[in-house]
Amino acid sequence: MGLFRRTRRGVDGVAPVGREARGAAATPPDVVRVTGWDGDLPHLDAPVTVLVTTRSDRHAEVPRLVAAARSAFGPDADVRALSYVADASPRGAFDAALPWVRRQELDGLGSAINAGVAGGVGRTLVLVDTSVQIDADGLRALARDVGCPVQAVVRTAAGEHRNGALLVRPGALPWSDDRAASSDDLLLGADQPVVSMPQGAVVPAPCLPDERTVLTSWTADAAHHAETAVRSRAVGPVVRTVEPGRTVDAAVVDVVAGWRDRPSARPGADVVAGPPLPPWGARPVTPAARSRTTGDRLTWSVKIAAPAGSEGDGWGDVHFAGELAAALERLGQRVRVDRRDAHVRGDDGADDVTLVVRGLDRVPPNPASVNLLWVISHPDDVADTELRSFDRAFAAGPAWAAAASARSGLTVTPLLQATDPSVFHPGNRSATDPDAGHVVFVGSTRGADRPVVADAVSLGADLRVHGPGWTDIVPSDLLGEPGLSRAEVARAYASARVVLNDHWPGMATGGFVSNRVFDVLAAGGVVVTDPVEGLADVLAVPTLAVAGSRDELERLLAPEHPWPSASERAVIASRIAAEHSFDARARVLLDAARAERTRLFG
């Protein structure tokens, strides 16, 4: 998907004013990553240690900052220079006259910080990057009376302000405070590389590709270690000549998600979401003065993987989302279904709830709304990072939900697939339907072997196969229709003697019960399926049987096999309609959305 490869460049690849153009993300193999240090960090008997960090193509700026530091703290001051590669930046020569800690580029700003402090620090540590212009007076002011991590108030080349990172929406990327004057809002951490802190607060910096997250995480952890807070300080004219582009990958999202329980700087504040950042699609936020929906009627955006237009009209996701939307609307909600082309919209700031029905595509959350994730298929494609980026996560496979919860440290709630009893019900049963008395399968070949169909054919079952792609796979006398309408499917399920079902291996292992099972049972039919982890725990009804072998399938498909009567099936169908309808699922989702809305926005 091109969505997650979108960059923050201007037209024709030209970087906006005050931002660096982004190179390729590959890191040269000889660049070193430094993740921390061995043992306790030495505390040196020196007043100040100054780290001058530089991207590997800005070595010419290092003498300016070294001179300013020595002017501020004396010619014998502890000044150290370090070079790092970011976004595969070009690599310059090392001037032998400068105080390099090592003459080798490091992997990003976090590694440069760690390598710079590993030998110990003085009573105050000052970090300043060559992308920042600051004079000796500013450095002295930044290092004076430092009892907690402090960021200098910065102006950008474009005249914008940077006062530090504020957490205005838990779970979302922090906002870089851009107001002309800083306030008493609680800073989460720094967002600019011009920082000081006491030696007792120094902790290792994370090695991440996104500079802002490195600085915010490092200073937030330092403040926590020292049992204090992060502050901003006006120290005179400080200008950031360039700001790097942002790379928000899985590791960055994991760090940001770890702040979801931190106190918000502006509890209940509304935000607007910016465009997705590469490569994972996380969206930055900005505070906004928006009046949030009042009352119980919320605006929902249900995101599905189906493409727009006729190409996606036949996707199962479309039917699933439509029936879920109708159920939510019966609960008084406003619902819009967004297909792949509308996963990010210009007007999505008005959405109160974003519900991603996770199929083929990963969808970036909208941090201006409550974000719910419902994994209904392709669970192997869902990383822990994706789970952590949502306010609540559900999964249609209880076994997978339990494993994902244990693995990710989050609660992934089981929420099975569902059926629409207004479509699938015993009233569709007809003795004159072409499928009456037959073993029926409805579905495509999926471009892969479907053993349950092949075994039924080899067993000589009185089979009818509906769906595309079967012409050269099953005998012609077993072929039904290449496509059925929703109503025709419902009649087939209600009228067939037995309906066959199967699962992808990953779905079966995770306990993801196909929605076909619920549809058949709600229709008053009987279904034979392949084994699914935990199936008996969620659907123990006599109209559902598991064929774990070819012999078991033969026994279950035999015309003389005893199945419940029509009246018994109707009772089971009524139970399925009550417990496994989209209305039942919609109530669970609405309760979750309301609870998260209260937690996030008050």
Helices and strands as residue ranges (DSSP letters): G 2-5, G 11-13, E 48-55, G 59-61, H 62-73, E 78-85, E 106-107, H 108-117, E 124-129, E 132-133, H 136-143, E 150-152, E 154-156, E 161-162, E 165-166, E 175-176, E 194-198, G 199-201, H 211-225, E 231-233, E 239-240, H 250-257, E 270-273, E 285-288, E 299-303, H 310-313, H 316-330, E 334-338, G 340-342, G 348-350, E 353-358, E 370-375, G 379-381, H 384-388, E 392-395, H 398-408, E 412-414, G 426-428, E 439-442, H 451-458, E 463-466, G 476-478, H 486-495, E 498-501, H 505-510, H 515-522, E 527-529, H 535-538, E 544-546, H 550-557, H 566-579, H 582-601
